[in-house]
Amino acid sequence: MDGRKAGQEKKGLLAGHRFGIHARTGEPFGIAVAEMVKAGCITFVPVEGGQAEIVNHPDLTYSDVDDAVNKIDRILRDERREDALRLHLKAQGELFSTERFMAGIRAAVEQFLATRGSQRKVAR
């Protein structure tokens, strides 16, 4: 058991792995899943919960242990499928990038300021 990791230590741990498994069902988001995906891990998650939206692929979501074993085995035996999933997850990981988050915040602030400005013009 590696225990709690943070910062560069966590990034190093994740970067040293090609695959990840998340087992908590019904989790609202799953930041650990987003971190594994951003680190380049093919990540398997329960079909129930927000983490399924992060991976966003039926080959990476499982309904029970047998389903997980079958999907993992199938991907380990098919290099092309593994490569395709890595490309898919790379695109998914961009959804959780710092740049995208900052752009979203900037857009929200700009929209707020534009709305606030138009409200002032109406009030006069």
C-alpha positions in Angstrom: 0.0 0.0 0.0 1.5 3.3 -1.1 -0.7 5.5 1.2 -1.5 9.1 0.7 0.5 10.9 -2.0 0.4 14.5 -3.2 2.1 16.8 -5.7 5.1 15.5 -7.6 5.1 12.3 -5.6 1.6 11.5 -6.8 2.4 12.5 -10.4 5.4 10.2 -10.3 3.4 7.3 -9.0 0.7 7.7 -11.6 3.2 8.2 -14.4 4.8 4.9 -13.6 1.6 2.9 -14.3 -0.2 2.1 -17.5 -3.6 1.0 -16.0 -5.8 1.9 -13.2 -8.9 0.4 -11.5 -11.4 2.4 -9.5 -13.8 0.3 -7.5 -16.1 2.7 -5.6 -19.6 2.6 -7.1 -21.9 5.6 -7.1 -19.1 8.2 -6.6 -20.4 11.6 -7.7 -17.3 12.6 -9.6 -14.1 10.6 -8.8 -11.1 13.0 -8.9 -8.7 10.0 -8.6 -10.2 8.7 -11.9 -9.6 12.1 -13.6 -6.0 12.1 -12.2 -5.3 8.6 -13.6 -6.8 9.5 -17.0 -4.7 12.7 -17.1 -1.6 10.7 -16.2 -2.2 8.4 -19.2 -3.6 5.3 -17.5 -6.3 3.2 -19.1 -8.7 3.4 -16.2 -11.5 0.9 -15.5 -14.5 2.2 -13.4 -17.9 1.0 -12.2 -20.7 1.8 -14.6 -22.6 3.6 -11.7 -21.4 7.0 -10.8 -19.7 10.1 -12.2 -16.4 8.4 -12.9 -18.1 6.6 -15.8 -18.7 10.0 -17.4 -15.0 10.7 -17.0 -13.8 7.7 -19.0 -16.9 7.8 -21.2 -16.4 4.5 -22.9 -18.2 1.1 -22.5 -14.9 -0.9 -22.7 -13.8 0.9 -19.5 -16.9 0.6 -17.4 -17.9 -2.6 -15.6 -21.0 -3.8 -13.8 -19.4 -6.4 -11.6 -16.1 -8.2 -11.0 -16.6 -10.8 -13.8 -17.4 -8.0 -16.3 -14.3 -6.1 -15.2 -12.1 -9.1 -15.6 -13.4 -9.8 -19.0 -13.0 -6.2 -20.2 -9.5 -5.9 -18.8 -8.5 -9.3 -20.3 -9.9 -8.3 -23.7 -7.9 -5.0 -23.7 -4.7 -6.7 -22.6 -4.9 -9.1 -25.5 -5.6 -6.5 -28.2 -2.9 -3.9 -28.7 -4.9 -1.9 -31.2 -7.8 -1.6 -28.8 -5.4 -0.5 -26.1 -4.0 2.1 -28.4 -7.4 3.4 -29.4 -8.5 3.6 -25.7 -5.3 5.6 -24.9 -6.2 8.1 -27.6 -9.8 8.3 -26.4 -8.6 8.9 -22.8 -6.1 11.5 -23.9 -9.0 13.5 -25.4 -11.1 12.9 -22.2 -8.2 14.1 -20.1 -8.1 17.4 -21.9 -11.6 18.0 -20.5 -10.0 18.2 -17.0 -7.0 20.3 -17.9 -6.0 23.4 -15.9 -6.2 25.4 -19.2 -9.8 24.3 -19.8 -10.8 25.1 -16.2 -9.2 28.5 -16.4 -10.9 29.3 -19.7 -14.2 28.3 -18.2 -13.7 30.5 -15.2 -12.7 33.4 -17.5 -15.7 32.9 -19.7 -18.1 32.8 -16.7 -16.5 36.1 -15.3 -16.8 37.7 -18.8 -20.4 36.6 -19.1 -21.2 37.9 -15.6 -19.5 41.3 -16.3 -21.3 41.6 -19.6 -24.7 40.8 -18.0 -23.9 43.2 -15.1 -23.0 46.0 -17.6 -26.2 45.5 -19.5 -28.2 45.6 -16.3 -26.6 49.0 -15.4 -27.6 50.4 -18.8 -31.2 49.3 -18.3 -31.3 50.8 -14.8 -30.4 54.3 -15.9 
